[in-house]
């Protein structure tokens, strides 16, 4: 081990060049921290902007303008057996009497249903005078909230002087379905449609996805076929969703003749889309289970199935659930494939089951955002808030499940 | 006569009445690579057998052929015959799950299940249906933990996670788990390599106590350990069984030059 021809000079740790290098290093560290902080701030700002806009615009959708109407039931001649049409006529007449000609048009199209419900609740109402608060028509509603046209503003200020207007929480929005009149639309129909669709999606995509992941990771031999399957699944996860819509249209509607616009078809289509996501997440979760656990179980004579179901899957479950929720969240917000299978129809009643015609939240938002009437603007934002709450609830559930099943080894 | 020809390694042992396990001309391939070359060896019931040799010599690979753990490696292939009580364990009629219950294994790194201590021990008996009821299972768990010398330390916290124990306790839990299914043979793959000296001493003591009840095969890097715990030692080198004999003989009077070099620390 003799010295080489040119021995290295001793490093000058205190020299200027070294000091400069240290300063540059510190500067780089600082720069990187600021860049990271900036990135976080920008994304937080985007999120805050989204939430503030949505809540600001949508909050009105959860509130409803109501008009006070005095009803002298004995004089209207209504009976407990009166039809909806008769009640509607009596309400219109009372409104005309109190607010002058066209008074009936100040009320929303479905205002009379509230009178009908009141009579159902308490038939003795028919024997006396009663004051009821009824939903106002859309133009009154928007004008009272400050977004109306000049004509409506005038009407509202006239009514306001008589102190017959108020706003209250719009329970109708949460319990009814789509309607032509923005004052009487509700989100429940679309919400229930989304819920049913998600149930179908989950019931199909989760077991099939997890079983595929288990088979590919634990059973399949590594060869050209499994490589091919793997590449195909990865590609499938990247296919634009509208293609899945076309596939659903061709297979489920045209070939299998399943009912159009139903949660079952929507669920099947979205399951096709979600499955690859679950397979990929599941495979990664299964891969991350330490091999020593498999060895331990095999070493005391557990069969392959026992190893998978007693040890591997429970340990992989948190990861699988995370992937599933990501896939489901994507499916929940998906609009394009559902348009292809006819889920854009106007559905005025909440779906009775998975084979009944239904709307879903994102399509409902899409449809309402297309409407000309001003009343739909805040309803659209309100529907977006409902969708976001649905998503948050799903994510919350995922986090809860993940923490519940998470085990360390 | 045939045996004399195939047993190529330097082997000198007084003949056992009936060895527990016998391997004849066992070769193991990983793809095209030959990891074990024509190894023939007998494992006796009464003795602890140690496999020693430098890293990569194939001693762990060979150990894993004894309970067919190599089956889990995709491109591994085993030639030759391995018999447990005269029964070929690679025969199609041999149920590999049952084989692994009869030939238990303890691994290099303690690998308790992320479940309670009780569940760790009870798992094997449960999947093989060895306990008829709760009280019988309790008895099996207690007995196994006692034999593994862990009972006194954990009897008050059987429901706590097995992964919360110290490394040495975890390894003894793994031994308790292995003996809970009453195996005939216990294979130990460097069971102390991840443990501190005190934990190692406890495991070695345990091996002494288990000797006789189970046939024990232990792979170790540590030659002192082989000398301490085993009665028979096999020296592996480059996939070959170089020498196999009484531990005292191997360590004091090796016949083969390579064994002598390894034991005296010339390489390893």
Interface residues (C-beta under 8 A of the other chain):
Chain A: X221 X222 X290 X292 X293 X294 X295 X296 X297 X298 X299 X300 X301 X302 X303 X306 X310 X311 X315 X407 X408 X409
Chain B: X67 X69 X72 X74 X97 X98 X99 X100 X101 X102 X104 X105 X106 X107 X109 X111 X112 X113 X114 X123 X124 X127 X128 X163 X174 X177 X178 X180 X181
